Amino acid sequence: MFITKVDSFDPGNSSGIVQISRSPCGKFLAVITQTSLCIKDLLTYKFTLISIYTRDGNSMDQNGFNHWIQWINSSCIVVGTQAGHVFIFNLDDSGNIINHSKFYYQSIITAYSSAYNTLIVASSGPKISFISPDGVVRSQVQFESSVPSIIRHIDFSDNTAAFTFSDGTVSISSFKESDIIKQTPLNVNLLPMTDIISTKIFRKQIALLTFSGMIYKLPLNTDRSEVSLVSESTYLFNWARDGSHIISLTAEGFISVYSSRTTRSSKTKVDFGLKINENTGLFPNFITSEIDGSGLRFFCATVDKCFVITFAATDYRLPSKVFHSPTKIFDQLKEEVRIPDDMVNEYFPIQYATTCNYNALIASRSNFQKYNIEKRAKNSLSVPNYMCRALWTQNDYFISIVFDSNDPQYKLLVIDPETSKILHNIPLNGVFITAEYKNNHILIVMQYSAIILEILPREIKLLKEIKGEKESPFEGGTFSEEDLSLYLIISNDRTLIHFPSGDVICQEVSYAYCSQNASLLFIITHSNQFVRYNNAMIRLPKPFLYIDGYIGYSLPDEYEIGKIKFLSNQFLDIILMHFIDNPELVAKLILSTKDQAGLMDGFVLFVKKALKQKKQGNLAKICMNIQDIKDHFLVVALFSVDPEYIDFIKSLLPKYEELVVKFPDLKSDLNKVYK
């Protein structure tokens, strides 16, 4: 992900911004100021103001300023005041405020959240109250053992709640909706960290913000104890892109994006145009932040001004060189692809995008649209009620995984880029997790199964199927084209297992990828990346976002807004040096991947490293085993090795007369070396 632009927006009322919050359905953005509640439309390009409620002077005098906001569900939102009064607003399906009510909570509210269609509030004790949308306290629960009396922050996700106490400790409690009625005491499970100010849970992960501004990430519901440092000097942060990224904001205006896939961050300095306060000599503090449903717009605000930061991202399941923002496509080969304004308005926001030659296919919430970049022509695809979950280009076809809401199941679509016709529509069994493709093969990983398909001109052929177990659902995977063997990540400690052998390859795996046309298995674990070849695990310097042959692509650590380019890194030399004392194995690897990107440059780097380690004998043996291609590689190495090694490289090459015939374009360079 990288930032494409920064804008300010009108919150609807400028009487002192307090908080912004997205509705659970992702359609609405609520902004509260000291005196008003504004509902804005997140599904329009300029997020139109839908509804506004402004309290009058009597209400302000009697109830105090607005202090906090919490969605109970997408049609019910709660606003609390400093004096303990709670307003409940009901919305229609379009986001219009249709009515409201009010009640007074007898105790000081120290934290709040929502779950199971109820408002959760904490008060001193600590005491947890569950309040229905009509303002009735359904039940109150306490903790099963002693904890600090003040809860500073509550975060709830699925059946898990994180309670942050005034002393900086955090307890993870699990409870079901039935526990609310039974008033079951909350279990106490303290995390091994202190100095915490707030938390955010996403599924099986939790991010923690400390008083010093550090963000840490660690897994939940597991015996694993690894802790990842996400960011430093942070003011505000949010999970984004289905938990694959964390966006954070510093007091100095740096926006940092952490990738769970690569365990690395990219950051940039944003000029928000803020003015220094004449009285304090400081810039205004950012007080609230939110992320939209696509994860491509980050909202933040000071007391006086609201901002939206727009990102471009690649599909986190199937990373490629094609990025997209809510309104544009960024192809690293074709630069920026501008989408016509009428398409932007009709299909906003773009959630998936891919290109094939001069055709681009974009997917919004429930629509597909094809756009011919060269002809500037567009046409829709007839795919009613199909929600896109993955989109890519393969063998000159558009391929998509969709969810059919009319016939509730996932499906694989194969689409002709020229005619826009759906050539194949294949039902899939279970919940879609991820996919991967190489040449004409596709791996589709579902929650409890994995299949490998082959795309043929007239049919899709099932080549392999693996069944999982209910206790160990799949969470990712990759496959080798050599023998169609699979490497699947299962939920237990994210263990990577080889199928069909059942061998355990590695644990605590974030991501795994088999290279195309080679037996190289790339594994990203906790802050590390390895490549596995011939049963050896070789550490690589940094995790990559995308791999093409022997070139790993990553985003820079720092960049200017809208001016990002991939960083490319060679890694073949690292692998070959690991096996330098096994010349036959090195030669086998080179020959098996002689058409891969980066092979030439990687081999030259390998030669230079091997020479410095006095491995001339091993190099000679390797060259004997790659006779068909060695001259092409060595003649390039000849021009880049240190002068002391030139004679050795010459000894491995044919005579000068043969070289100038074989490489006529290099004659002048060869003359300089051989003169």
C-alpha positions, 0 to 999 in steps of 0.5 A, spaced: 500 500 500 502 507 498 499 513 499 496 517 492 493 523 495 491 527 501 484 531 502 481 535 507 473 534 508 467 538 511 465 534 517 458 537 516 459 542 522 465 545 525 463 546 532 469 542 535 470 535 532 470 529 537 470 523 534 469 519 527 467 512 526 465 507 521 458 503 521 459 496 521 456 495 514 461 500 511 456 504 508 456 510 513 461 515 516 459 518 523 462 524 525 461 528 532 462 535 534 461 538 540 454 539 538 452 535 532 452 528 529 453 528 522 452 521 517 456 521 511 456 516 505 462 512 504 459 509 498 460 516 494 466 519 491 466 525 495 462 522 501 456 526 501 452 528 507 446 524 508 444 527 515 445 531 521 443 532 528 445 539 531 443 539 539 440 546 541 442 550 547 438 547 552 440 540 550 447 543 551 446 546 558 442 540 561 447 534 558 454 537 556 458 536 550 458 530 546 464 526 548 464 519 545 460 515 539 459 508 538 455 504 533 451 498 536 449 496 529 448 499 522 441 502 524 443 504 531 448 509 533 450 512 540 453 518 542 455 519 550 456 526 553 461 528 558 455 529 563 453 521 562 447 522 558 447 517 552 443 519 546 441 513 541 439 515 534 436 510 529 437 510 522 434 508 516 437 504 510 439 510 507 443 513 513 438 518 515 436 519 522 429 518 523 428 518 531 432 519 537 432 517 545 436 519 551 437 516 557 442 517 563 447 512 566 448 513 573 455 512 573 461 515 570 463 511 563 470 510 563 470 505 556 465 503 551 464 498 545 458 494 542 457 486 541 451 482 540 446 488 538 448 491 545 452 497 547 457 495 552 459 500 557 464 500 563 464 504 570 468 504 576 469 497 580 470 495 574 463 494 572 461 492 565 453 493 563 450 491 556 445 496 554 439 494 549 438 499 543 432 502 546 436 504 552 435 498 557 440 495 561 440 487 559 445 485 564 451 487 568 457 482 569 464 483 573 471 479 572 472 472 576 478 475 579 481 481 582 483 487 576 484 494 577 478 498 578 478 502 572 477 500 565 480 505 560 479 502 553 474 496 550 475 492 544 470 487 542 471 482 536 467 476 535 467 472 541 473 476 544 474 482 548 480 486 550 480 490 556 485 495 557 486 497 565 488 504 568 495 501 570 496 499 562 495 491 563 490 488 558 486 482 559 483 478 554 476 475 555 472 470 551 464 470 552 458 468 548 451 472 547 448 467 552 453 469 557 450 476 557 444 473 560 447 468 565 451 474 567 457 469 567 463 473 570 469 475 565 475 470 565 482 474 566 487 472 561 493 478 562 497 479 556 505 479 557 505 486 556 504 493 560 504 500 559 498 499 554 493 505 552 489 501 547 488 495 543 485 493 536 483 486 535 482 483 528 480 476 528 486 472 531 491 478 532 491 484 536 495 490 536 497 494 542 498 501 542 503 503 548 503 510 552 510 511 549 507 510 542 509 504 540 505 499 536 506 491 537 502 485 534 501 478 537 497 472 536 491 471 540 488 464 542 495 460 541 501 458 545 505 462 540 508 468 544 512 472 538 511 480 538 512 484 532 514 491 533 509 495 528 511 502 528 514 507 533 511 514 535 504 513 533 498 517 535 493 513 532 492 506 528 487 502 524 487 495 521 486 495 514 485 490 508 482 485 511 487 485 517 493 484 512 495 491 514 496 496 519 496 504 518 498 508 523 499 516 524 505 520 528 504 526 531 509 529 526 505 527 520 508 521 518 503 515 515 506 508 516 503 502 513 505 495 516 504 489 512 503 483 515 505 479 509 512 482 509 512 484 516 515 490 514 513 498 513 513 503 508 512 510 511 511 517 508 511 524 511 504 528 509 503 535 509 496 536 512 497 544 512 496 545 519 498 551 522 502 552 529 498 554 535 500 561 537 499 560 544 502 553 545 507 553 539 505 546 537 501 543 531 494 541 533 494 534 535 490 528 531 485 526 536 481 520 532 482 516 526 478 511 522 478 506 516 473 505 510 471 498 509 476 497 503 482 499 507 484 504 502 481 510 505 484 513 512 480 518 516 483 522 521 482 529 524 484 534 529 479 538 533 478 543 527 479 539 521 478 532 518 482 529 512 482 523 508 488 519 506 487 515 499 491 509 498 493 504 492 494 497 494 495 490 490 490 484 492 493 482 498 491 474 496 495 475 489 500 480 489 502 483 483 505 489 479 498 492 479 495 497 484 489 500 485 486 506 489 478 507 490 478 511 483 484 509 479 489 503 477 496 503 477 500 498 473 507 498 474 508 497 466 503 502 464 504 507 469 497 510 472 491 508 468 485 514 469 478 511 470 473 515 467 469 520 472 462 516 470 465 510 471 468 512 478 461 515 480 458 509 478 462 503 481 466 507 486 470 504 490 474 500 486 476 494 490 479 489 485 483 491 479 487 487 473 490 488 466 490 484 460 494 488 454 490 494 453 484 491 457 482 493 465 477 489 469 475 493 475 470 490 481 466 494 486 462 491 491 457 487 487 459 489 480 464 488 474 466 493 469 471 492 463 475 498 460 479 499 454 485 503 456 487 504 448 480 506 446 477 509 452 471 504 452 467 501 457 462 495 458 459 492 464 459 484 465 453 481 467 454 478 473 448 480 478 449 479 485 457 476 485 461 479 490 468 479 488 473 476 492 480 475 488 481 478 481 487 476 476 490 475 469 492 469 467 494 466 460 490 472 457 484 471 461 481 475 467 480 470 473 476 471 479 473 468 485 466 471 487 461 470 492 454 469 489 449 472 494 443 469 490 446 462 490 450 462 497 457 459 495 463 461 492 465 460 484 471 461 479 469 465 473 474 465 467 472 471 463 474 473 456 478 480 456 476 481 449 468 479 449 467 480 456 463 473 456 464 468 462 467 462 459 467 458 465 463 458 472 465 453 477 462 452 484 467 451 489 466 448 496 466 451 502 469 458 504 474 461 500 481 463 503 486 464 498 488 462 491 495 462 487 496 461 479 502 459 475 502 458 467 496 454 466 495 452 473 491 455 479 491 453 486 484 454 490 485 454 498 478 453 501 477 453 509 477 445 509 480 443 502 484 445 497 484 444 489 489 445 483 485 446 476 488 446 469 486 452 464 485 449 458 482 452 451 475 449 452 475 446 459 477 447 466 480 440 469 481 438 476 488 435 477 488 434 485 484 435 491 486 435 498 481 434 504 482 438 511 480 436 518 475 440 522 480 441 527 485 444 523 482 449 517 487 451 512 489 459 512 494 459 506 498 455 501 502 454 495 504 449 490 509 446 486 508 446 478 514 440 478 510 435 481 503 439 483 505 437 491 502 442 495 504 446 501 498 448 506 498 453 512 494 450 517 491 454 523 494 450 529 501 454 530 500 456 522 504 450 521 506 449 513 505 442 511 507 438 505 502 434 501 501 428 500 507 426 505 504 430 511 511 432 513 512 439 517 516 444 513 515 450 518 511 453 524 509 460 525 508 461 517 505 468 515 506 466 508 509 461 503 510 461 495 513 456 491 517 459 485 515 458 478 519 453 474 523 451 480 523 447 486 524 454 491 519 454 496 519 461 500 517 462 507 515 468 511 515 467 518 516 472 524 520 478 521 524 473 517 524 470 510 527 463 508 528 460 501 527 452 502 531 448 496 534 441 497 531 441 504 536 447 506 533 453 509 536 459 507 535 466 510 534 472 505 535 479 507 528 481 507 521 479 505 518 481 499 511 483 497 512 480 490 517 475 486 518 474 479 523 469 477 530 471 481 527 478 483 524 480 489 520 486 489 518 490 495 516 497 497 521 502 499 521 504 507 520 511 505 517 515 499 513 521 496 506 521 495 504 518 489 511 517 486 512 510 489 516 505 485 518 497 486 525 496 489 528 490 486 532 485 489 536 479 487 537 473 491 540 468 486 547 469 489 545 467 496 542 461 494 548 459 490 553 461 495 549 456 500 551 450 495 557 452 492 561 446 495 556 442 491 557 444 484 552 439 481 546 441 485 548 449 483 548 447 476 542 443 476 538 449 479 541 454 474 539 449 468 532 448 471 530 455 471 534 458 465 529 462 463 527 466 469 528 473 470 534 475 474 538 469 472 543 473 469 544 478 474 544 473 480 549 469 476 554 474 475 553 476 483 554 469 485 561 469 480 564 475 484 562 472 491 565 465 489 571 468 486 572 473 493 572 466 497 577 463 492 572 458 489 575 458 482 575 450 482 568 450 484 566 455 479 570 451 473 566 445 475 559 448 475 561 451 468 562 444 465 555 442 467 552 448 464 555 448 457 549 451 453 549 457 457 555 458 460 558 463 455 552 468 455 553 468 463 561 468 463 562 474 458 557 478 462 561 477 468 568 478 464 566 485 464 564 486 472 569 482 476 575 485 479 581 485 474 585 480 478 580 475 476 579 476 469 584 471 466 580 466 470 574 468 467 577 468 460 580 460 461 573 458 462 570 462 455 572 460 448 577 463 444 577 471 443 576 469 435 570 465 437 567 470 442 566 476 437 563 471 432 558 469 438 557 476 441 558 481 435 555 486 439 560 486 444 566 486 440 568 493 442 568 491 449 571 484 448 577 488 444 578 492 451 579 486 455 583 482 450 588 487 448 
